[in-house]
């Protein structure tokens, strides 16, 4: 294996490991965050399932962590270049995973801004004044998922590079159509 390929594989392993860690941390922070408060004699527990966008982000982050863990295992056991079909599959799944995590993080962030600031026109009060600990855990989970989304974007660029190297004339795999 050439030195450049070894460095690229090492960088991919590092990025996949970081994505696994960040996505898993986001899923765990969001999934296990809860706070119980008594307001006007009513005991209420705030959990991620109460806000659908947070629950979707929890599931998306957990799925992304699992996917990148499987890809990390592939990186350790199959260090050579794969087939075009495997490269296309990896490229498309990496792109889809990055988009899924980024979109669900953006939706959760928007929902959390409503909880943080409230909406006077709809008479929605600020919830983070009441559930401070819960909001802090959710904020940490959203930061982790944003970092994971950035890492997944970088990984999708790695996948694109690996895929398009298979079509490069220098690798010998590229064939021109006969005229």
C-alpha atoms as one frame of an Amber mdcrd trajectory, in Angstrom:
protein
   0.000   0.000   0.000   1.419   3.391  -0.962   2.255   5.922   1.703  -0.521
   8.273   0.520  -3.094   5.493   0.693  -1.920   4.514   4.189  -2.270   8.099
   5.390  -5.705   8.419   3.785  -6.829   5.177   5.451  -5.465   6.347   8.810
  -7.272   9.681   8.424 -10.506   7.900   7.493 -10.224   5.643  10.538  -9.644
   8.656  12.767 -12.605  10.564  11.290 -14.910   7.551  11.510 -13.888   6.997
  15.130 -14.574  10.643  15.922 -17.972  10.449  14.174 -18.869   7.317  16.137
 -17.907   9.034  19.396 -19.739  12.307  18.638 -22.894  10.678  17.256 -23.046
   8.191  20.137 -22.509  10.995  22.655 -25.300  12.996  21.032 -27.679  10.030
  21.088 -26.863   9.227  24.707 -27.085  12.826  25.907 -30.419  13.348  24.185
 -31.862   9.927  24.895 -31.083   9.871  28.604 -31.651  13.520  29.451 -34.615
  14.076  31.725 -35.634  16.485  34.436 -38.654  16.447  36.704 -40.146  19.637
  38.103 -43.304  20.501  40.001 -45.077  23.512  38.547 -48.387  24.621  40.078
 -48.767  21.323  41.948 -48.300  19.324  38.729 -45.264  17.075  38.494 -43.916
  16.934  34.942 -40.816  15.237  33.525 -39.169  16.688  30.435 -37.667  14.058
  28.113 -36.509  14.065  24.503 -39.666  12.249  23.376 -41.685  15.330  24.344
 -40.182  17.218  21.388 -40.441  15.141  18.230 -37.443  16.843  16.592 -35.244
  15.852  19.544 -36.451  12.277  19.378 -35.774  12.118  15.628 -32.274  13.491
  16.234 -31.702  10.889  18.958 -32.645   8.063  16.596 -30.689   9.570  13.670
 -27.563  10.034  15.785 -27.790   6.478  17.105 -28.221   5.105  13.578 -25.312
   7.196  12.328 -23.090   5.998  15.169 -23.933   2.392  14.306 -23.317   2.920
  10.604 -19.961   4.617  11.159 -18.946   1.915  13.643 -19.610  -0.714  10.958
 -17.632   1.349   8.445 -14.806   1.712  10.975 -14.687  -2.077  11.339 -14.558
  -2.322   7.538 -11.617   0.106   7.511  -9.678  -2.108   9.931 -10.396  -5.431
   8.234 -10.604  -4.484   4.541  -7.802  -1.993   4.021  -7.594  -2.427   0.243
  -9.590  -0.657  -2.425 -13.008  -2.176  -2.902 -15.136  -2.726  -5.954 -16.987
   0.036  -7.715 -20.304  -1.191  -6.298 -18.934  -1.142  -2.733 -17.430   2.308
  -3.295 -20.701   3.662  -4.688 -22.641   2.158  -1.784 -20.243   3.631   0.760
 -20.326   7.019  -0.962 -24.129   7.172  -1.086 -24.563   5.958   2.490 -21.950
   8.422   3.779 -23.718  11.278   1.974 -27.137  10.158   3.200 -25.915   9.784
   6.761 -24.353  13.258   6.746 -27.533  14.810   5.325 -29.754  12.930   7.780
 -27.773  14.022  10.836 -27.390  17.608   9.638 -31.103  17.978   8.790 -32.311
  16.428  12.041 -29.851  18.580  14.012 -31.131  21.727  12.286 -34.741  20.752
  13.069 -33.903  20.001  16.703 -32.013  23.277  17.005 -35.032  25.173  15.717
 -37.329  23.423  18.204 -34.902  24.155  21.014 -34.791  27.830  20.136 -38.541
  27.957  20.722 -38.015  26.319  24.127 -35.202  28.738  24.895 -36.828  31.990
  23.808 -40.544  31.200  23.722 -43.007  32.604  21.172 -45.000  35.546  22.485
 -47.429  35.615  19.534 -48.509  32.047  20.353 -48.271  32.560  24.131 -45.608
  29.837  24.407 -43.492  30.442  27.456 -39.778  29.812  27.810 -39.265  26.250
  28.989 -35.546  26.425  29.629 -36.200  28.697  32.617 -38.008  25.772  34.223
 -36.042  22.765  32.919 -32.520  24.209  33.048 -30.618  20.930  33.487 -32.571
  19.252  30.704 -31.899  22.155  28.331 -28.179  22.082  29.134 -27.998  18.358
  28.329 -29.921  18.899  25.099 -27.578  21.747  24.139 -24.568  19.476  24.708
 -26.233  16.769  22.596 -26.893  19.223  19.771 -23.272  20.431  19.836 -22.105
  16.808  19.624 -24.450  16.125  16.718 -23.250  19.257  14.902 -19.652  18.098
  15.299 -20.651  14.652  14.075 -22.388  16.179  11.038 -19.243  18.144  10.157
 -17.147  14.989  10.487 -19.597  13.059   8.341 -19.345  15.754   5.685 -15.571
  15.299   5.638 -16.040  11.531   5.443 -18.363  11.880   2.477 -15.542  13.783
   0.756 -13.209  10.860   1.549 -15.759   8.462   0.045 -16.079  10.647  -3.056
 -12.301  10.681  -3.488 -12.091   6.894  -3.134 -14.932   6.400  -5.584 -13.634
   8.734  -8.234 -10.105   7.342  -7.948 -11.585   4.102  -9.296 -12.469   6.003
 -12.467  -9.081   7.695 -12.771  -6.931   6.815 -15.806  -3.922   6.469 -13.471
  -5.455   3.452 -11.681  -6.071   1.501 -14.865  -9.744   0.903 -14.089 -10.999
   3.619 -16.388 -11.978   2.442 -19.855 -12.834   4.718 -22.702 -15.710   3.733
 -24.940 -14.635   2.339 -28.278 -15.463   4.394 -31.322
